[in-house]
């Protein structure tokens, strides 16, 4: 059963995030993807995530489709105007990529091409409305298409640090769903009790929720996120657990597996993010019993 059908059937979905290379050597991407075949439902491919120039997500999605994996590519308005975005959406569909995830883009100041000019022609809600229009056979200028795509689009939820931020973000996600999002991907989860409130707040929106399982690679990463991203809710107990482990890398993988296993009882899917440690994705899946 494919990703779209599993979403519709309310079955649990497992997604794995994999970045394209900064260059043209695709061997690592393809090798890591092949190791996941038949273990996940789709590969999520960011497009120049964190403002770092890489091979386009569209190319990565087409490559992995060739390997027999379903792919979901990121789309956002930072780097392209509405005309280029529509062209990419149509191209993705004919290349066998009918799944898109509309996300916010990282500020260019955080990337490796800080002098690059941003576009930001249309926002996330407008992009979702644009996808819906294309699926209806009409482009944003009102011209009819010759053949129409059938796109399953999702949206991303921003991190929230408190109940007031949660209420505001639920309103934003609601507008994205009204614009055509079929599922929502939430930020990394480290505090299950706090996350249960997020899940409860999302339930009235009536769409599948996919939680992000984030692999903490070391104590330094955990400490940095706990300080600079209060919404992550990384506890001192978690940091202490990694520090005291005889094999810290194995402990981080074990913690990601435990989170995935627990989230299976809370949401309809997970997206595992490893930020360059894609070779450890099979270990996380095994730890989670997936």
C-alpha positions in Angstrom: 0.0 0.0 0.0 1.4 3.4 -1.0 1.8 6.5 1.2 -1.4 8.2 0.1 -3.5 5.1 0.6 -2.0 4.4 4.0 -2.8 8.0 5.1 -6.4 7.6 3.9 -6.7 4.2 5.6 -5.5 5.7 8.9 -2.5 3.3 8.9 0.7 4.1 10.6 3.3 5.6 8.2 7.1 5.7 8.6 9.1 8.4 6.8 12.8 9.0 6.7 14.4 12.3 5.9 17.5 12.2 3.6 19.4 15.2 2.2 20.8 15.3 -1.4 24.5 15.7 -1.7 26.4 19.0 -2.0 27.8 17.9 -5.4 27.0 15.2 -8.0 28.2 12.1 -6.1 24.9 10.3 -5.4 26.5 7.0 -4.2 25.9 7.7 -0.5 22.3 8.9 -1.0 21.4 5.8 -3.1 23.2 3.4 -0.8 21.5 4.7 2.3 18.1 4.7 0.5 18.5 1.1 -0.7 19.0 0.0 2.9 15.6 1.4 3.8 13.6 -0.2 1.0 10.6 -2.1 2.3 11.2 -0.7 5.8 9.7 2.8 5.3 6.8 4.3 3.4 8.5 7.2 1.8 11.7 9.3 1.9 11.3 13.0 2.7 13.8 15.1 0.7 14.5 18.7 1.9 15.3 21.3 -0.7 18.5 23.1 0.3 17.6 22.7 4.0 19.1 25.2 6.5 20.0 27.5 3.5 22.8 25.2 2.4 23.2 24.8 -1.4 22.8 21.2 -2.5 21.5 19.2 -5.4 17.8 20.0 -5.9 15.2 17.9 -4.0 13.5 17.3 -7.3 16.5 15.5 -8.7 16.9 13.6 -5.4 13.3 12.5 -5.5 13.5 11.3 -9.1 16.7 9.4 -8.3 15.1 7.5 -5.4 11.9 6.8 -7.4 14.2 5.1 -9.8 15.4 2.9 -6.9 11.8 2.0 -6.1 11.1 4.2 -3.1 8.3 6.7 -2.8 9.5 10.2 -2.2 8.1 13.4 -0.7 9.9 16.6 -1.6 9.9 19.9 0.3 8.6 23.0 -1.4 8.7 26.6 -0.2 8.8 30.1 -1.6 12.2 31.5 -0.4 14.1 30.8 -3.6 11.5 30.7 -6.4 8.5 32.7 -7.6 5.0 31.3 -8.3 5.8 30.6 -11.9 8.9 28.5 -11.1 7.1 26.8 -8.3 4.3 25.7 -10.6 6.8 24.4 -13.1 8.5 22.3 -10.4 5.2 20.9 -9.2 4.2 19.8 -12.6 7.7 18.4 -13.2 7.7 16.5 -9.9 4.4 14.8 -10.9 5.6 13.6 -14.3 8.8 12.3 -12.6 6.7 10.1 -10.3 6.7 12.4 -7.3 3.0 13.1 -6.4 3.8 14.0 -2.7 4.9 17.4 -1.6 5.5 18.9 1.9 5.0 22.6 2.1 7.5 24.0 4.7 8.9 27.3 5.9 12.4 28.1 4.7 15.4 28.8 6.9 16.6 32.4 6.7 19.4 32.8 4.2 21.6 34.3 7.0 21.8 30.8 8.5 23.1 29.2 5.3 26.3 29.0 3.2 25.2 31.6 0.5 24.3 34.5 2.7 24.6 37.0 -0.2 21.9 35.2 -2.1 18.7 37.2 -2.7 15.4 35.7 -1.4 12.2 35.7 -3.5 9.3 34.9 -1.1 6.7 35.6 -3.8 4.0 33.6 -2.0 3.7 32.1 1.5 2.9 28.5 2.6 -0.9 29.0 2.5 -0.7 30.4 -1.0 1.5 27.6 -2.1 -1.1 25.0 -0.9 -3.8 26.9 -2.7 -1.7 26.9 -5.8 -1.2 23.2 -5.6 -5.0 22.7 -5.2 -5.5 25.0 -8.3 -3.1 22.9 -10.4 -4.8 19.7 -9.3 -8.1 21.4 -10.5 -6.6 21.9 -13.9 -5.9 25.6 -13.8 -2.7 27.6 -13.1 -2.5 30.8 -11.0 -3.2 33.0 -14.0 -6.4 31.1 -14.8 -5.1 29.2 -17.8 -6.2 25.6 -18.2 -3.6 22.8 -18.0 -3.1 20.1 -20.6 -3.4 17.2 -18.2 -3.7 17.7 -14.5 -1.6 16.4 -11.6 -2.9 14.5 -8.5 -0.8 15.8 -5.7 -1.0 14.9 -2.0 0.3 17.9 -0.1 1.2 18.2 3.6 2.2 21.1 5.8 4.6 21.7 8.6 3.8 22.9 12.1 6.2 25.4 13.8 7.6 24.7 17.2 5.6 26.0 20.2 7.0 26.7 23.7 3.8 27.4 25.6 0.0 27.2 25.4 -0.4 30.6 23.8 2.0 29.8 21.0 0.2 26.4 20.6 -3.2 28.1 20.2 -1.8 30.6 17.6 -0.1 27.8 15.7 -3.2 25.6 15.6 -4.9 28.5 13.9 -2.1 28.8 11.3 -2.2 25.0 10.7 -6.0 25.2 10.3 -5.6 27.7 7.5 -3.1 25.5 5.8 -5.5 22.6 6.0 -8.3 24.7 4.6 -5.9 25.6 1.7 -5.4 21.9 0.9 -2.9 20.2 3.3 -3.8 16.6 3.8 -1.5 15.9 6.7 0.6 17.9 9.2 4.2 17.2 10.2 5.1 18.4 13.7 8.5 19.4 15.1 10.9 17.1 16.9 9.4 15.4 20.0 11.4 15.0 23.2 8.8 15.5 25.9 5.9 13.1 25.4 3.7 14.7 28.1 3.9 18.1 26.5 3.5 16.6 23.0 0.2 14.9 24.0 -1.2 18.4 24.4 -0.1 19.3 20.9 -1.8 16.1 19.5 -5.0 16.9 21.4 -5.1 20.4 20.0 -4.6 19.1 16.5 -7.3 16.4 16.6 -10.2 18.8 15.8 -8.5 19.6 12.5 -9.2 16.1 11.3 -6.0 15.3 9.4 -3.2 12.7 10.0 -0.4 13.9 12.3 3.2 12.9 11.6 5.6 13.5 14.4 9.3 14.1 13.9 11.8 11.8 15.6 15.1 13.7 15.8 18.4 11.9 16.4 20.4 13.7 19.0 24.0 12.9 18.0 25.8 13.8 21.2 25.7 15.8 24.5 26.7 19.0 22.8 23.8 18.9 20.3 21.4 18.1 23.1 22.7 20.9 25.3 22.7 23.5 22.4 19.1 22.7 21.5 17.9 22.8 25.1 19.4 26.3 25.5 18.6 27.8 22.1 15.3 26.1 21.3 13.1 26.1 24.4 10.3 24.6 22.4 12.3 21.4 22.1 11.9 20.7 25.9 15.0 18.6 26.1 15.4 17.8 29.7 18.5 17.6 31.9 17.6 13.9 32.4 18.0 13.3 28.7 21.3 15.1 28.5 22.6 13.2 31.6 21.5 9.9 30.1 23.6 10.5 27.0 26.6 11.7 29.1 26.6 8.7 31.4 26.2 6.1 28.6 29.2 3.9 28.0 28.4 4.1 24.2 26.9 7.5 23.7 26.2 7.1 20.0 24.4 3.8 20.6 22.4 5.5 23.5 21.3 8.3 21.1 20.0 5.8 18.6 18.3 3.9 21.4 16.6 7.1 22.6 15.4 7.8 19.1 14.0 4.3 18.8 12.2 4.6 22.1 10.6 7.9 20.9 9.5 6.3 17.7 8.0 3.4 19.5 6.1 5.6 22.0 4.8 7.9 19.2 3.3 5.0 17.4 0.6 5.0 20.0 0.0 8.7 19.7 0.0 9.8 16.1 -0.5 8.3 12.6 3.1 8.5 11.5 6.7 9.5 12.2 9.4 11.2 10.2 12.9 10.3 11.3 15.5 13.1 10.9 19.2 12.3 11.4 21.0 15.4 9.9 23.8 13.6 8.0 23.6 10.3 9.9 21.3 8.6 7.4 23.5 5.5 7.6 22.1 5.0 11.1 18.4 5.1 10.0 18.2 1.3 9.8 19.5 1.0 13.4 16.8 3.5 14.6 14.1 1.5 12.9 15.3 -1.7 14.4 15.5 -0.1 17.9 11.9 1.0 17.4 10.8 -2.5 16.2 9.9 -1.1 12.8 
